[in-house]
Amino acid sequence: MSDTEPAWFKSSYSGTAGDNCIEIAATDQTVHVRDSKDLARPHFAVGRDGWSAFVQYVRD
């Protein structure tokens, strides 16, 4: 596991006010998710397969 901070980004659908957003950071094996309003709160990570299933569910 790397000690470097992952590159976080918000969805292009996020508003300019920056509220009610999540940010994600993808690595080779996981996708990290955090609340953009509370960066002190720990983020969580899911495997790429789990993230893909979640995104497909949302699209459907």
Secondary structure as GFF3:
##gff-version 3
##sequence-region A 1 60
A	DSSP	beta_strand	9	10	.	.	.	ID=ss1
A	DSSP	beta_strand	22	26	.	.	.	ID=ss2
A	DSSP	beta_strand	30	35	.	.	.	ID=ss3
A	DSSP	beta_strand	44	47	.	.	.	ID=ss4
A	DSSP	alpha_helix	48	59	.	.	.	ID=ss5
###
